[in-house]
Amino acid sequence: MDLNVTLYYPDREANDKKLLQDYFSKDVPYSVFKESTINMMRCFYNVAKSGLVTGKTLIEICIGSNIIPPLSLYEFFQDISIVKLNEADVKQLELWRNKDPDAFDWTPTLKLFREFKGMSSDGWAEEEENLRDKIKKVTKWEFTEDSMPLSKADCVTSISILELISKDHEDYRRNLKKLAKLIKVGGYLLSYTIINCTFFKIGEDKFYSLRCDESFCRKVLDEEGFEIEQFEKLEKVMSPDLADFENIVFIVARKVKEA
């Protein structure tokens, strides 16, 4: 890991609002919006709607204060906990939860979600309030410690988190083991993961990502007691100037045993 070339996201108080503007706003190129929002929303919502993933409790772990995974899943769970990598991410999400005028405006995404479900976009504000009501806890992941102060959940979502916090493949294994402890046996890990990525950008800042190929992702999940039930490859359309990943994969993995 060469931190002279790129920044390490957990240590860097990144401009979270800039991250959201660069990847999730209505003004970004369609190629970016498709991968950051449309595909992610479709993957998470459809797998829950299918009935494959069920339960009462959900833990969401992703970069920034992105609300798309919990938005896509909240109808199917009763209790949602949100885990962030640093204080900047926690702060930005709390601005949104508290309806602060400085919070990122998710209105276009909420309207899109309504339309995706075949409903009128006029109900976007109610959708947003329903999501806020389901979020019971927001906390920071102290991933250098062995455990997290959360009870095991029926489902955990991960948006390229392990690639961002792990400095090598052995570190990745250790962090996956910690993440796996949050999932009940029989529960699910839903992972929206970048393949063979070494960096991504927020504004002019260039952040490190651990390069992981498809074979490695499959192998470590098996080693940690997971059985992959869905492995969907999504074609890359985003500019390599923003991130140099090969493609994105959506993984649905059931925890069948304690490793």
The 8 nearest C-alpha neighbors of each residue, nearest first, counted from 0:
[[1, 166, 2, 167, 209, 207, 3, 208],
 [0, 2, 3, 4, 5, 207, 6, 166],
 [3, 1, 5, 4, 6, 0, 7, 207],
 [4, 2, 1, 5, 6, 0, 7, 207],
 [3, 5, 2, 1, 6, 205, 207, 206],
 [6, 4, 206, 2, 207, 205, 3, 7],
 [7, 5, 206, 207, 2, 205, 8, 11],
 [6, 8, 207, 10, 206, 9, 11, 5],
 [7, 9, 11, 10, 6, 206, 163, 207],
 [10, 8, 84, 11, 7, 85, 164, 12],
 [11, 9, 8, 7, 12, 85, 6, 13],
 [10, 12, 8, 13, 9, 7, 6, 85],
 [13, 11, 87, 10, 14, 85, 8, 9],
 [14, 12, 11, 15, 87, 8, 201, 18],
 [15, 13, 17, 16, 18, 12, 87, 201],
 [14, 16, 18, 17, 13, 63, 88, 19],
 [15, 17, 19, 18, 14, 20, 103, 91],
 [18, 16, 20, 14, 15, 19, 21, 201],
 [19, 17, 15, 21, 16, 201, 20, 22],
 [18, 20, 23, 16, 17, 22, 21, 15],
 [19, 21, 17, 24, 18, 22, 23, 16],
 [22, 20, 18, 19, 17, 23, 27, 24],
 [21, 23, 19, 20, 31, 18, 35, 24],
 [24, 22, 19, 20, 32, 21, 35, 36],
 [25, 23, 20, 26, 27, 22, 19, 21],
 [24, 26, 27, 107, 23, 32, 108, 20],
 [25, 27, 24, 28, 20, 23, 21, 29],
 [26, 28, 25, 24, 32, 29, 21, 31],
 [29, 27, 30, 31, 32, 26, 25, 237],
 [28, 30, 32, 31, 33, 27, 26, 34],
 [31, 29, 237, 33, 236, 28, 32, 34],
 [30, 32, 237, 29, 33, 28, 34, 35],
 [33, 31, 29, 35, 36, 34, 30, 23],
 [32, 34, 37, 30, 31, 36, 35, 38],
 [35, 33, 38, 31, 32, 36, 37, 30],
 [36, 34, 32, 33, 31, 22, 39, 23],
 [35, 37, 39, 32, 33, 34, 38, 40],
 [38, 36, 33, 40, 39, 41, 34, 32],
 [39, 37, 41, 34, 40, 36, 33, 42],
 [40, 38, 42, 36, 41, 37, 43, 35],
 [41, 39, 37, 38, 43, 42, 71, 36],
 [40, 42, 38, 44, 39, 43, 45, 37],
 [43, 41, 39, 45, 40, 44, 38, 46],
 [44, 42, 40, 46, 45, 41, 71, 39],
 [43, 45, 71, 41, 47, 46, 42, 72],
 [46, 44, 48, 47, 42, 43, 41, 49],
 [45, 47, 49, 43, 48, 44, 51, 42],
 [48, 46, 52, 49, 44, 45, 50, 51],
 [47, 49, 45, 50, 46, 44, 51, 75],
 [50, 48, 46, 47, 51, 45, 52, 44],
 [51, 49, 48, 47, 52, 53, 46, 45],
 [50, 52, 49, 47, 46, 53, 48, 251],
 [53, 51, 47, 50, 46, 187, 54, 154],
 [54, 52, 50, 51, 75, 47, 55, 153],
 [55, 53, 153, 56, 76, 52, 154, 75],
 [54, 56, 76, 77, 78, 153, 57, 53],
 [57, 55, 78, 152, 153, 76, 54, 79],
 [56, 58, 79, 154, 152, 155, 153, 78],
 [59, 57, 155, 80, 79, 81, 154, 156],
 [58, 60, 156, 81, 155, 82, 80, 57],
 [61, 59, 82, 157, 156, 83, 81, 58],
 [62, 60, 158, 157, 160, 63, 83, 59],
 [61, 63, 160, 64, 158, 83, 84, 65],
 [62, 64, 88, 65, 15, 61, 18, 83],
 [63, 65, 92, 88, 91, 66, 62, 89],
 [64, 66, 63, 67, 62, 61, 19, 68],
 [67, 65, 69, 68, 70, 64, 92, 105],
 [66, 68, 70, 69, 65, 71, 40, 36],
 [69, 67, 71, 70, 66, 72, 43, 40],
 [70, 68, 72, 71, 73, 67, 66, 59],
 [71, 69, 67, 68, 72, 73, 66, 130],
 [70, 72, 44, 68, 69, 40, 43, 67],
 [73, 71, 69, 70, 74, 75, 44, 68],
 [72, 74, 75, 76, 69, 70, 71, 130],
 [75, 73, 72, 76, 77, 71, 70, 130],
 [74, 76, 73, 72, 47, 53, 77, 54],
 [77, 75, 55, 73, 74, 56, 78, 54],
 [78, 76, 55, 56, 133, 79, 75, 73],
 [77, 79, 56, 133, 76, 55, 57, 135],
 [80, 78, 134, 57, 135, 133, 58, 56],
 [81, 79, 136, 58, 135, 134, 137, 59],
 [80, 82, 137, 59, 58, 136, 60, 138],
 [81, 83, 60, 138, 139, 137, 140, 59],
 [84, 82, 139, 85, 140, 88, 89, 60],
 [85, 83, 140, 9, 139, 88, 62, 82],
 [86, 84, 87, 88, 83, 9, 139, 89],
 [85, 87, 89, 88, 90, 139, 84, 12],
 [86, 88, 90, 89, 85, 12, 91, 15],
 [89, 87, 63, 91, 64, 86, 90, 85],
 [90, 88, 86, 92, 87, 91, 83, 93],
 [89, 91, 87, 93, 88, 92, 86, 94],
 [92, 90, 94, 88, 93, 89, 64, 87],
 [93, 91, 64, 95, 89, 94, 90, 88],
 [92, 94, 96, 90, 95, 91, 97, 89],
 [95, 93, 99, 91, 102, 97, 92, 96],
 [94, 96, 102, 98, 92, 93, 97, 99],
 [97, 95, 93, 94, 98, 131, 92, 99],
 [96, 98, 94, 95, 99, 93, 92, 102],
 [99, 97, 95, 96, 94, 100, 102, 93],
 [98, 100, 94, 101, 97, 102, 95, 96],
 [101, 99, 102, 98, 94, 103, 95, 104],
 [102, 100, 99, 103, 94, 95, 98, 104],
 [101, 103, 95, 94, 99, 100, 104, 91],
 [102, 104, 105, 16, 101, 95, 19, 91],
 [103, 105, 106, 102, 107, 24, 95, 101],
 [106, 104, 108, 107, 109, 103, 24, 66],
 [105, 107, 109, 108, 104, 110, 123, 124],
 [108, 106, 110, 109, 105, 111, 25, 104],
 [109, 107, 111, 105, 110, 106, 112, 36],
 [108, 110, 112, 106, 123, 111, 107, 105],
 [109, 111, 120, 107, 113, 123, 112, 108],
 [112, 110, 108, 114, 109, 113, 115, 107],
 [113, 111, 115, 109, 110, 114, 108, 116],
 [112, 114, 110, 118, 120, 116, 115, 111],
 [113, 115, 117, 111, 118, 116, 112, 120],
 [114, 116, 112, 113, 117, 111, 118, 41],
 [115, 117, 113, 114, 118, 112, 111, 119],
 [118, 116, 114, 115, 113, 119, 112, 120],
 [119, 117, 113, 114, 116, 120, 115, 122],
 [118, 120, 121, 114, 113, 122, 117, 110],
 [119, 121, 110, 113, 122, 123, 114, 118],
 [122, 120, 119, 123, 110, 124, 113, 118],
 [121, 123, 120, 125, 124, 119, 126, 113],
 [122, 124, 126, 110, 109, 125, 121, 120],
 [125, 123, 127, 126, 122, 128, 121, 109],
 [124, 126, 128, 127, 123, 122, 129, 130],
 [127, 125, 123, 129, 124, 128, 130, 122],
 [126, 128, 124, 130, 125, 129, 123, 131],
 [129, 127, 131, 125, 130, 126, 132, 124],
 [128, 130, 126, 132, 127, 131, 125, 133],
 [129, 131, 127, 133, 128, 132, 73, 70],
 [132, 130, 128, 134, 133, 129, 96, 127],
 [131, 133, 129, 130, 134, 128, 135, 127],
 [132, 134, 130, 131, 78, 79, 135, 77],
 [135, 133, 79, 131, 132, 80, 136, 78],
 [134, 136, 79, 80, 133, 78, 137, 132],
 [135, 137, 80, 134, 81, 138, 79, 82],
 [138, 136, 81, 82, 80, 89, 135, 139],
 [137, 139, 82, 83, 81, 136, 140, 89],
 [140, 138, 83, 82, 84, 85, 141, 86],
 [141, 139, 142, 84, 83, 82, 138, 147],
 [142, 140, 143, 144, 139, 147, 84, 146],
 [141, 143, 144, 140, 145, 174, 146, 147],
 [142, 144, 141, 145, 140, 174, 146, 164],
 [145, 143, 142, 146, 141, 147, 140, 177],
 [146, 144, 177, 143, 142, 147, 141, 174],
 [145, 147, 144, 177, 148, 142, 180, 141],
 [146, 148, 149, 140, 145, 141, 144, 142],
 [149, 147, 146, 150, 138, 140, 181, 141],
 [150, 148, 147, 151, 181, 80, 152, 146],
 [149, 151, 152, 181, 148, 147, 182, 180],
 [152, 150, 181, 182, 183, 149, 180, 153],
 [153, 151, 182, 56, 154, 57, 183, 181],
 [152, 154, 186, 56, 54, 183, 182, 57],
 [153, 155, 187, 57, 152, 186, 188, 182],
 [156, 154, 58, 188, 59, 57, 189, 187],
 [157, 155, 189, 59, 190, 188, 60, 58],
 [156, 158, 190, 60, 61, 160, 159, 189],
 [157, 159, 61, 191, 160, 190, 192, 60],
 [160, 158, 192, 162, 161, 157, 193, 191],
 [159, 161, 163, 158, 162, 157, 61, 164],
 [162, 160, 164, 163, 159, 165, 171, 174],
 [161, 163, 209, 208, 160, 159, 165, 164],
 [162, 164, 208, 160, 161, 165, 209, 8],
 [163, 165, 161, 162, 160, 166, 9, 8],
 [166, 164, 171, 170, 162, 167, 161, 163],
 [165, 167, 0, 170, 209, 164, 168, 171],
 [168, 166, 170, 169, 165, 171, 209, 0],
 [167, 169, 171, 170, 172, 166, 165, 209],
 [170, 168, 172, 171, 167, 173, 165, 166],
 [169, 171, 173, 165, 167, 168, 172, 166],
 [172, 170, 168, 165, 174, 169, 173, 175],
 [173, 171, 169, 175, 170, 174, 176, 168],
 [174, 172, 170, 176, 171, 175, 169, 177],
 [173, 175, 177, 171, 176, 172, 170, 178],
 [176, 174, 178, 172, 177, 173, 179, 171],
 [175, 177, 179, 173, 174, 178, 172, 180],
 [178, 176, 174, 180, 175, 179, 146, 173],
 [177, 179, 175, 180, 176, 181, 174, 182],
 [178, 180, 176, 181, 177, 182, 175, 223],
 [181, 179, 177, 178, 182, 176, 151, 183],
 [180, 182, 151, 179, 178, 152, 150, 183],
 [183, 181, 152, 151, 179, 180, 186, 153],
 [182, 184, 186, 151, 153, 152, 185, 181],
 [183, 185, 254, 186, 255, 256, 182, 257],
 [186, 184, 254, 255, 183, 253, 187, 153],
 [187, 185, 153, 183, 184, 154, 254, 253],
 [188, 186, 253, 154, 252, 254, 189, 155],
 [187, 189, 155, 252, 156, 154, 251, 190],
 [190, 188, 156, 251, 250, 155, 157, 187],
 [189, 191, 157, 250, 249, 192, 156, 158],
 [192, 190, 249, 158, 248, 159, 157, 250],
 [191, 193, 159, 248, 247, 190, 158, 249],
 [192, 194, 247, 244, 159, 246, 196, 248],
 [193, 195, 212, 246, 245, 196, 244, 211],
 [196, 194, 210, 211, 212, 244, 245, 197],
 [195, 197, 244, 210, 243, 194, 198, 208],
 [198, 196, 208, 210, 209, 207, 243, 195],
 [199, 197, 207, 208, 206, 242, 196, 243],
 [198, 200, 242, 206, 241, 205, 207, 243],
 [201, 199, 205, 241, 204, 206, 202, 242],
 [202, 200, 204, 18, 203, 205, 17, 21],
 [201, 203, 204, 200, 17, 21, 18, 205],
 [202, 204, 201, 205, 200, 241, 206, 199],
 [205, 203, 201, 200, 202, 206, 6, 5],
 [204, 206, 200, 5, 199, 6, 203, 198],
 [207, 205, 6, 5, 198, 199, 7, 200],
 [206, 208, 198, 5, 7, 6, 197, 163],
 [209, 207, 197, 163, 198, 162, 196, 210],
 [208, 210, 162, 197, 211, 163, 166, 165],
 [209, 211, 195, 196, 197, 208, 212, 194],
 [212, 210, 195, 194, 209, 215, 216, 213],
 [213, 211, 195, 194, 215, 214, 216, 210],
 [212, 214, 216, 215, 217, 194, 211, 195],
 [213, 215, 217, 216, 212, 218, 211, 219],
 [214, 216, 218, 217, 212, 213, 219, 211],
 [217, 215, 213, 214, 218, 219, 220, 212],
 [218, 216, 214, 215, 220, 219, 213, 221],
 [217, 219, 215, 221, 220, 216, 214, 222],
 [220, 218, 222, 221, 216, 217, 215, 223],
 [221, 219, 223, 225, 222, 217, 218, 216],
 [220, 222, 225, 218, 219, 224, 223, 226],
 [223, 221, 219, 220, 224, 218, 258, 225],
 [224, 222, 258, 220, 221, 225, 219, 176],
 [223, 225, 256, 258, 221, 222, 254, 255],
 [226, 224, 254, 221, 220, 253, 255, 252],
 [225, 227, 253, 252, 221, 228, 254, 255],
 [226, 228, 252, 229, 251, 253, 225, 230],
 [227, 229, 251, 252, 226, 230, 253, 250],
 [230, 228, 251, 250, 227, 231, 252, 249],
 [231, 229, 250, 249, 251, 232, 248, 228],
 [232, 230, 249, 248, 229, 233, 250, 247],
 [231, 233, 248, 247, 234, 249, 230, 246],
 [234, 232, 247, 248, 246, 235, 231, 249],
 [233, 235, 246, 236, 232, 247, 245, 248],
 [234, 236, 246, 237, 233, 245, 247, 34],
 [235, 237, 30, 234, 238, 31, 34, 33],
 [238, 236, 31, 30, 235, 239, 34, 241],
 [237, 239, 240, 241, 236, 242, 31, 30],
 [240, 238, 243, 242, 241, 237, 244, 236],
 [239, 241, 238, 242, 243, 200, 199, 237],
 [242, 240, 200, 239, 199, 238, 243, 237],
 [243, 241, 199, 239, 198, 240, 244, 200],
 [242, 244, 239, 196, 198, 197, 245, 199],
 [245, 243, 196, 195, 246, 194, 242, 193],
 [246, 244, 194, 195, 243, 196, 235, 247],
 [247, 245, 235, 194, 244, 234, 193, 233],
 [248, 246, 193, 233, 192, 194, 232, 249],
 [247, 249, 232, 192, 231, 233, 191, 250],
 [248, 250, 191, 231, 190, 230, 192, 232],
 [251, 249, 230, 190, 229, 189, 252, 248],
 [250, 252, 229, 189, 228, 227, 188, 230],
 [253, 251, 227, 188, 226, 187, 228, 225],
 [254, 252, 187, 226, 225, 186, 255, 185],
 [253, 255, 225, 184, 185, 186, 224, 256],
 [254, 256, 185, 184, 225, 224, 253, 226],
 [257, 255, 224, 184, 254, 258, 225, 185],
 [256, 258, 224, 184, 255, 223, 254, 180],
 [257, 223, 224, 256, 222, 176, 225, 179]]
